[in-house]
């Protein structure tokens, strides 16, 4: 996710898209026109990657080897079924993960949840709401602490989406979680805090990043979200390529999406490209993650982005595409600092001119709200509702199983 996230070719930071659909998730060049998304045959001349490629012993290279030389490929991995096949180097802890752990009593992580429910500090709180919040925080952190022992990279911890429109509430929640992580000796550089990209979430990210706390802004569906998050200094922002494409197939009326379609561009891929160019052209520290990847071509079209969350079926297809070394393939890195430097943003795309000098538009709450199109509003709302429902299910479950039998 950023420079401190270890990058053997494959890491496993879970995507929010997969967390909505499945339990127990981890995770985590030639010059071409910026928006050319035509299919092309790939010819990797890159050496095989360590860890997962079967081509090491045969002298052959695969598409998976090749794409991993341009972007960090993040397997969208089920912990227990795929841990050995795609061992993660980073992880996400969330309400969805807690629900999955509790559905499998024999899992390694169940003890972390039971320990949270046995915590004396939580037990002594008089308010039922405060007690439940304490239990949930402890469960997230205990599981996050266990994951930090298993992966060399960072652990991203989901912040309660019910706080998405409360800047101070988000900051307090992150401080509470960070304090608990400190108590179990997980250092802040090993941590990210996953926050919905509302205006209030972005402002919370700005404050937290100024304190040295790393944030991961999710549910980014529009350029205004991406640009504002970059200006806030978010460590990672996550764009959902496939969800924007799905919205565009079934809806109209979003100016940003319609502009991309008129240019013959896929709206999700166009947003990734524009965001990458914005980050690199204007020197922001933010790392960019592409999620909701639906096919191999999506992977090829975002090569150069920092992280690509990739479903296991697509990873397997890339891995099985073995190429003899005497065949010459051309694998295009579509995104690079050089292409970003050459990209020209229009006034509407967040720059304006004063006496022939270009200045960045600084986003505020009004301009942000005005720029949010219907796609971003609907998809952001849907994503947060899913997170809220999962958080409520965790609380309902804890209310049923608390206290544990041995307490």
Secondary structure, 3 states (H helix, E strand, C coil): CCCCCCCCCEECCCCHHHHHHCCCECCCCCCCCCCCCCCCCCCCCCCCCCCCCCCCCCCCEEHHHHHCCCCEEEEECEHHHHCCCCCCCCEEECHHHHHHHHHCCCCCCHHHHHHHHCCHHHHCCCCHHHHHHHHHHHHHHHHHHHHHHHCCCCEEEECCHHHCCCHHHHHHHHHHHHHHHHHCCCCHHHEEEEEECCHHHHHHHHHHHHCCCCEEEEEECCHHHHHHHHHHCCCEEEEEHHHHHHHHHHCCCCHHHHHHHHCCCCHHHHHHHHHHHHHHHCCCCCEEEEECCCCHHHHHHCCCCCEEEEEHHHHHHHHHCEECCCCCCCCCCCCCHHHHHHCCCCHHHCEEEECCEEEECCCCHHHHHHHCCHHHHHHHHHHHHHHHHHHHHHHHHHHHHCCCCCC
